[in-house]
Amino acid sequence: MESALQFYKLILDSTSEHIVVIDEQGDIQFVNKQWSNFGLHNECTVGQSWKGVNYISECDKAAAMGDEFGAQAAMGIRGLINQTLPSFYFEYPCHSPLEKRWFMMHVTQFELDGDRFFIISHQNITERKQVEEAIANLAMADGLTNIANRRMFDQFLNLEWRRCKRLEKPICLAIIDLDFFKELNDEYGHQKGDECLKLVANLLNGLAHRPGDLAARYGGEEFALVLGDTQLENACTFAQSFLDQLAELDIENINAPTGTKLSASIGIAELMPIDYESEQDLIKRADKLLYKAKTNGRNRIELDRG
Ligand SMILES: Nc1nc2c(ncn2[C@@H]2O[C@H](COP(=O)(O)OP(=O)(O)OP(=O)(O)O)[C@@H](O)[C@H]2O)c(=O)[nH]1
């Protein structure tokens, strides 16, 4: 009997999952070695001295301190205890100061001599999450310039528009189009054109500092700069700084009818989202202003406040 118990304990201690078993009140009845070790290495005192500890109360305490994952865990476990859920599973981040980590929590149950017990296992799924994040980033980045692509731009602008609406703050959008880029491609080749697009993307990305800012490739030789919670005057300063830096790069475009260097035209619109239907109003305005900058001679900024 003793050796059979030892046998099963060794199996549970050898698995990579962190396992804890609780009773119907939430009191911990068993933990495996991985669970204790995780507590030990993460300054969690419950890991070693788990006897008499109520797991659900620990989740509730974490939830009360603002940990939404603690709240979710407690809700799932209670769902099994109340028999409103057959099993429960969720994924949560658990980052340490040194590394990003994610875990999957899975709760199942068993009965012994009329008593119900609940097995809560935690599995490290960091590698899978990292792959998912990398794929998501690839889907959001422009393949040539590595800045945000159109899809990312659309999502970001929608979120930022809604944030500024809630805050009753203005939002600016600058659409930037390189002048006579066809002439540059035709004269110096497509590869040189690609290099220029990367340089331009770098300049714009350097201007997007705050969490509400985003530089994106909007189309072929068109870029966009979203500046949330920003006044038109400040957006104009950014745009002028971009034109100055582009001029400093001194990129030849010998056949451009307006000069011999690569330049850009910019349309900037500022709107208060609370006064408008959607972010499409902002795009339409910035587009119109870009058209105005093109027809007014290029290498310039046209701006307007709604
Ligand atoms: N090298 C390169 N060129 C691109 C890329 N995407 C778009 N283009 C080129 O950008 C040029 C855009 O031409 P147009 O729309 O006529 O615009 P433009 O010559 O810049 O003239 P304006 O905008 O009127 O000043 C075309 O020659 C496209 O082939 C790209 O990824 N790489």
The ligand as an ORCA input file, in Angstrom:
! r2SCAN-3c Opt
* xyz 0 1
  N       9.834     50.872    -55.218
  C       8.545     50.797    -54.893
  N       7.659     51.584    -55.525
  C       6.379     51.522    -55.189
  C       5.932     50.666    -54.166
  N       4.589     50.829    -54.036
  C       4.223     51.753    -54.941
  N       5.297     52.176    -55.650
  C       5.357     53.123    -56.746
  O       4.936     54.401    -56.389
  C       4.565     55.091    -57.621
  C       3.332     55.890    -57.355
  O       3.025     56.594    -58.520
  P       1.891     57.684    -58.607
  O       0.663     57.182    -57.906
  O       1.773     58.107    -60.034
  O       2.403     58.863    -57.706
  P       3.702     59.763    -57.811
  O       4.580     59.369    -58.958
  O       4.360     59.728    -56.467
  O       3.110     61.173    -58.108
  P       2.315     62.143    -57.110
  O       1.830     61.328    -55.963
  O       1.228     62.728    -57.926
  O       3.309     63.178    -56.671
  C       4.349     53.999    -58.689
  O       5.412     54.079    -59.607
  C       4.428     52.726    -57.889
  O       5.008     51.665    -58.643
  C       6.900     49.826    -53.519
  O       6.616     49.020    -52.635
  N       8.196     49.927    -53.914
*
